[in-house]
């Protein structure tokens, strides 16, 4: 199976369209979206509509969860803007997305870590910047997953890492 993986669109419709066009030229049997679909100051409603047309398998990102569950007055302005643009029903749909997906061939898709959409799987924040975490820390965050490949997003940092137990961990970075 040829798999295309996208993540962290954050309402950037032109970037999404460019990536979708590139996927079409390269070919893929399936596309997986690792979440944080619409939250941002750009085109949340239009991005949500386009993703609905595309029908990609999608996991819930931290911002997808936040705009579907938190009171508006407690949100960061990009989340509140997305809520205003896509409405409560659209936000509930995002919040209802699964936290993780198991795909054929031993592939696990999540946003942050398999157990927490707010934690970076592969990175630590060091002096205000993201740097690759030690192998032991990645293993701790990964937990007892049964997968050959783990797909994660959240950090916006494209990385491919051979992790513990010979698990291939792939972060595609951000769409935009």
C-alpha positions in Angstrom: 0.0 0.0 0.0 1.3 3.4 -1.0 0.4 5.9 1.8 0.5 9.7 1.8 0.7 11.4 5.2 -0.2 15.0 6.0 -0.5 16.9 9.2 -1.0 20.3 10.8 -2.9 22.0 8.0 -4.1 24.7 10.4 -6.6 26.2 7.9 -4.0 26.8 5.2 -6.2 25.9 2.2 -3.7 26.9 -0.5 -1.0 24.8 1.1 -3.5 21.9 1.4 -4.4 22.2 -2.3 -0.7 22.2 -3.3 -0.1 19.1 -1.2 -3.2 17.3 -2.6 -2.1 18.2 -6.2 1.4 16.7 -5.4 -0.1 13.6 -4.0 -2.2 13.2 -7.1 0.9 13.3 -9.3 2.8 10.8 -7.2 -0.1 8.5 -6.5 -1.3 7.1 -3.2 -3.6 4.3 -2.3 -4.7 6.2 0.9 -4.1 9.5 2.6 -3.9 9.9 6.3 -4.3 13.3 8.0 -2.7 13.5 11.5 -4.9 16.4 12.7 -4.9 20.1 13.6 -7.0 20.6 10.5 -8.5 24.1 10.8 -7.3 26.1 13.7 -5.6 29.1 12.4 -6.1 32.7 11.1 -6.5 31.6 7.5 -9.4 29.6 5.9 -10.8 27.2 8.6 -14.3 26.9 7.0 -13.1 26.4 3.5 -10.4 23.9 4.7 -13.0 21.9 6.7 -15.3 21.8 3.6 -12.4 20.7 1.3 -11.3 18.0 3.8 -14.9 16.8 3.9 -14.8 16.4 0.1 -11.5 14.6 0.2 -12.6 12.1 2.9 -9.1 11.4 4.2 -8.7 9.1 7.2 -8.1 11.6 10.0 -7.0 11.6 13.6 -7.9 14.4 16.1 -5.2 16.9 16.8 -5.0 19.0 20.0 -6.6 22.0 18.3 -9.3 19.9 16.8 -10.1 18.6 20.3 -9.9 22.1 21.9 -12.3 23.8 19.5 -14.8 21.0 20.0 -14.7 20.9 23.8 -13.5 24.1 25.4 -15.5 27.2 26.1 -14.8 29.9 23.5 -13.6 32.4 26.1 -10.7 30.1 27.2 -9.4 29.5 23.7 -6.4 31.0 21.9 -7.6 33.5 19.2 -6.8 31.1 16.3 -9.0 28.4 17.9 -11.8 30.9 18.6 -11.6 32.1 15.0 -11.9 28.6 13.7 -14.9 28.0 16.0 -16.6 31.1 14.7 -16.0 30.1 11.1 -17.0 26.5 11.2 -19.6 26.7 13.9 -20.4 24.4 16.8 -21.5 21.4 14.7 -18.3 21.5 12.6 -16.2 21.7 15.8 -18.1 18.7 17.3 -17.2 16.7 14.2 -13.5 17.5 14.7 -13.6 16.7 18.4 -15.2 13.4 17.6 -12.3 12.2 15.4 -10.4 9.3 16.9 -7.3 10.0 18.9 -5.4 7.3 16.9 -6.0 5.0 14.0 -4.6 1.6 13.3 -4.0 1.0 9.6 -3.2 -2.2 7.7 0.4 -3.3 7.7 1.1 -2.5 11.3 0.8 1.3 10.9 -0.4 3.5 13.9 -1.4 7.1 13.3 -1.7 9.7 16.1 -1.2 13.4 16.5 1.3 13.8 19.3 2.0 10.5 21.1 -0.3 7.5 21.0 -1.7 8.6 24.4 -1.5 12.4 24.4 -2.2 14.9 21.6 -0.3 17.6 23.5 3.1 15.8 23.9 5.7 15.7 21.2 6.7 12.2 20.4 10.1 12.9 18.9 11.2 16.3 20.3 12.0 18.1 23.5 11.9 21.9 23.9 15.5 23.0 24.7 16.2 26.7 25.1 13.0 27.5 23.2 13.7 25.2 20.3 12.7 21.7 19.4 15.4 19.2 19.4 15.4 15.4 18.9 14.7 13.6 22.1 16.9 10.8 23.5 15.9 7.3 22.4 14.9 6.4 25.9 12.5 9.3 26.1 10.9 8.5 22.7 10.4 4.9 23.9 8.7 6.1 27.1 6.4 8.4 25.2 5.6 5.7 22.6 4.5 3.3 25.3 3.6 -0.3 24.6 2.3 0.0 21.0 2.1 -2.9 18.6 3.1 -1.3 15.3 5.9 -1.4 12.7 5.3 2.2 11.7 4.1 5.1 13.9 2.9 8.3 12.2 2.9 11.5 14.3 2.5 15.2 13.8 2.1 18.1 16.3 5.7 19.5 16.2 5.6 20.7 12.6 9.1 19.2 12.3 9.6 16.7 9.4 11.5 13.7 10.8 12.0 10.0 10.1 13.5 8.1 13.1 14.2 4.5 13.7 12.8 4.2 17.2 12.8 1.6 19.9 11.9 -2.0 19.0 12.9 -1.1 15.4 9.7 0.9 15.0 9.9 3.4 12.1 8.5 6.8 13.3 7.5 9.4 10.7 6.5 13.0 11.2 5.6 14.6 7.9 5.9 18.1 9.3 3.2 20.7 8.6 1.3 21.1 5.4 1.8 24.8 5.3 
